[in-house]
């Protein structure tokens, strides 16, 4: 189990709103699937559409949102744009959330 950070950074109201918006964005299942696919291996729009099984135009739409929220970046590779996480913190966010979901509680809390 990962150690819990000693102190959570103090956030102002605008920063709290930004965190809430990022969590809201990740609450859309197709968007989260695209992010997970990019975490597994950077890919182009076409590759991502095949991996997640949704139309290319919809993948492009979600990628614009994920880039605007600073979760993904696009790097040109010839004529294609390759999408990947902007940094390792994105992987940590998703990994920690997935671990939370997969964790079996020892006892039921009331």
C-alpha positions as CSV (number, residue, x, y, z in Angstrom):
1,X,0.0,0.0,0.0
2,X,1.3,3.5,-0.9
3,X,2.0,5.9,2.0
4,X,-0.5,8.6,2.4
5,X,1.0,12.1,2.0
6,X,1.4,13.9,5.3
7,X,-0.3,17.1,4.1
8,X,-2.8,17.7,1.4
9,X,-2.0,21.0,-0.4
10,X,-4.2,23.9,0.6
11,X,-6.3,24.9,-2.3
12,X,-8.2,28.1,-2.9
13,X,-11.7,28.2,-4.2
14,X,-10.7,28.4,-7.9
15,X,-8.3,25.4,-7.5
16,X,-11.0,23.4,-5.7
17,X,-13.3,24.1,-8.7
18,X,-10.6,23.0,-11.1
19,X,-10.1,19.7,-9.2
20,X,-13.9,19.1,-9.2
21,X,-14.0,19.8,-12.9
22,X,-11.2,17.3,-13.7
23,X,-13.0,14.7,-11.6
24,X,-16.3,15.4,-13.4
25,X,-14.5,15.0,-16.8
26,X,-13.1,11.7,-15.7
27,X,-16.6,10.6,-14.7
28,X,-17.5,10.1,-18.4
29,X,-16.8,6.4,-19.2
30,X,-15.7,6.9,-22.8
31,X,-13.3,9.6,-21.7
32,X,-11.9,7.5,-19.0
33,X,-11.4,4.6,-21.4
34,X,-9.5,6.8,-23.7
35,X,-7.3,8.1,-20.9
36,X,-6.6,4.5,-19.7
37,X,-5.8,3.5,-23.3
38,X,-3.2,6.4,-23.5
39,X,-1.8,5.3,-20.2
40,X,-1.3,1.8,-21.5
41,X,0.4,3.0,-24.6
42,X,0.5,6.4,-26.4
43,X,-1.5,6.3,-29.6
44,X,-3.1,8.2,-32.5
45,X,-6.8,9.0,-32.7
46,X,-7.4,6.1,-35.1
47,X,-5.6,3.6,-32.8
48,X,-7.5,4.9,-29.8
49,X,-10.9,4.6,-31.6
50,X,-10.0,0.9,-32.3
51,X,-8.9,0.3,-28.8
52,X,-12.0,1.7,-27.1
53,X,-14.5,0.9,-29.7
54,X,-16.0,4.3,-30.3
55,X,-16.1,6.5,-33.5
56,X,-13.0,8.4,-34.3
57,X,-14.9,11.8,-34.3
58,X,-16.0,11.1,-30.7
59,X,-12.5,10.1,-29.7
60,X,-11.2,13.4,-31.1
61,X,-13.9,15.3,-29.1
62,X,-12.8,13.6,-25.9
63,X,-9.1,14.1,-26.6
64,X,-9.7,17.9,-27.0
65,X,-11.3,17.9,-23.5
66,X,-8.5,15.8,-22.0
67,X,-5.8,18.0,-23.5
68,X,-7.6,21.2,-22.3
69,X,-7.8,19.7,-18.7
70,X,-4.0,19.1,-18.9
71,X,-4.3,15.3,-18.6
72,X,-3.0,14.4,-22.1
73,X,-0.6,16.0,-24.5
74,X,-0.3,15.6,-28.3
75,X,3.1,15.0,-30.0
76,X,3.5,15.1,-33.7
77,X,4.9,12.0,-35.3
78,X,5.0,12.6,-39.1
79,X,1.4,13.4,-40.1
80,X,-0.1,11.9,-37.0
81,X,-0.6,13.3,-33.5
82,X,0.2,10.8,-30.7
83,X,-1.6,11.2,-27.4
84,X,0.1,10.4,-24.1
85,X,-0.2,11.4,-20.4
86,X,1.1,14.9,-19.7
87,X,3.2,13.5,-16.8
88,X,3.4,10.7,-14.3
89,X,0.9,12.4,-11.9
90,X,-1.9,11.5,-14.3
91,X,-0.9,7.8,-14.0
92,X,-0.8,8.2,-10.2
93,X,-4.3,9.7,-10.1
94,X,-5.9,6.9,-12.2
95,X,-3.9,4.2,-10.5
96,X,-4.9,5.4,-7.0
97,X,-8.6,5.6,-8.0
98,X,-8.5,2.2,-9.6
99,X,-6.8,0.7,-6.5
100,X,-9.5,2.3,-4.3
101,X,-12.2,0.7,-6.5
102,X,-10.5,-2.7,-6.5
103,X,-9.8,-2.7,-2.7
104,X,-11.9,-5.1,-0.8
105,X,-12.9,-3.5,2.5
106,X,-11.9,-5.5,5.6
107,X,-15.2,-4.7,7.3
108,X,-18.3,-2.8,6.6
109,X,-18.4,0.7,8.0
110,X,-21.6,2.2,9.2
